[in-house]
Amino acid sequence: MTAGARPAVRAGAAVAVLATAALVFSGGGSALAAQSPTAPAAGRQAAETVRGSGALVGGTLVDGRGGPPLAGAVVTFRDGIVDCVGTAAECPVGELPVLDASGMWITPGLIDGHVHYSQTGWADGGPDQVGDLRDRYPYPRVVAENRADPDRYLRAYLCAGVTATWDVGGYPWTWDLARRVENDPDAPHVVAAGPLLSARDHWLNVPAERQFLYMADGPTVEEAARYLVLSGASHVKVWYLVSESAPDAAHYQEMIRVAAGVAREAGVPLIVHATGLWQAKDALRAGAAHLVHSVSDLDVDEEFLRLAREGSVSYNPTLTVFQGIQSFAERRFDEEAIDARCLDPGTLAKARSTAELPAMQDTARVARRRAMGRERYQVMVRNLLRVHEAGIPVVTGTDAGNTLTLHGPAIFAEMEAMQAAGLSPMDVIVATTANPARAMGRTDLGVVEPGRAADLVVLADDPTRDVAAFRSRRWVVRGGWLHDVEALRYR
Ligand SMILES: [Zn+2]
């Protein structure tokens, strides 16, 4: 993925429209009223005229870098790129079409730093997790459907205010997806690692495509890592499921170093799934640039923090994904807790059918998993705070695609969990904008400043007081194109 790539603009964009035509809102209260499904025509007109070029005027700007918000801000953008951020005097809007954001909040578009487009958000896409439903949902069919129609997930992301996503492991077609949507104002950016190198010879593949490349021996790993970088992998990902005491631990320690060597030579960062402290430290020693999950077995120690700081490593806690899998095991789907209107009807129907499935047979196992999940959650929360306080950049990522971690609206629960863990709302915003942009090598995204992509969210509520304010989003701008959130919803 090319850093600094400019989101292109669709033909016919940037038609100059009288600025007064889009003076929609005059304050927080009326803004809420204006955004009902029966919004006045002027609101619709704004969404139809701010295309590639335009201006957001009068909102309070949170730029993604963590500094104090700017009240009465003006953000102008041309051909999908921000060209001025400041006061009305500093940024004349001229002939640009304008959205009046008075009384509202403007932030960078959110970035989900851990997703899998090869998975559905339900058990049919992850028969290896909990509840194998392959008799009803044959896995090759599920994969073929995902490949044919990832657009339903792309729309759900935009609907949730997510304008960029980092796919940290999946089938090779996710590379093509990343290229296809890069300049599409109706989809978030996709950065894709592609198939992952695995310390387990995992069966979850389809006949002609693999998402797991087993690290059998040195030459195999070298060839696989070369294949990844030649194919355009944004990152080389290793699934480092190795136990310290396992007889083959030394073998996989060697294999991750072989992969790291190829990645380093190619200038492609190594990212690692390592949820144990021993594995995580070993991954950092091998040269990992990013950890895609929390350390969840033990509290991180000084050595871990030192290695992470020295390696300029970023850390993705994925606090909530286990809860989704667990709620599936308990046959619960809490539709109220997510913005289910962003979900396509098929995905929502599957999620709803969770409650109708026969209960899991092994109730003791379900209870054990629940207890273990709670215990691990406490470790993850402590580690998140220690990592954050040590100055290691935290990257928000949901692991969406896993069972009941739903593409798009899963971002809200994850951000709220990070805030509940003790990060300030502003820290969570930075972790969901500037930090993932940097971690995934897209410094053209994630911050509202001249020269970066015009990817923005407009909210009714103040996100610096509570990140639940992202549930109040009204408008999403992608590549300078304004989307009314109501129009992105399915119902
Ligand atoms: Zn994942």
Residues whose N, C-alpha, C, O or C-beta is under 5 A from the ligand:
A	BS01	ZN	D399
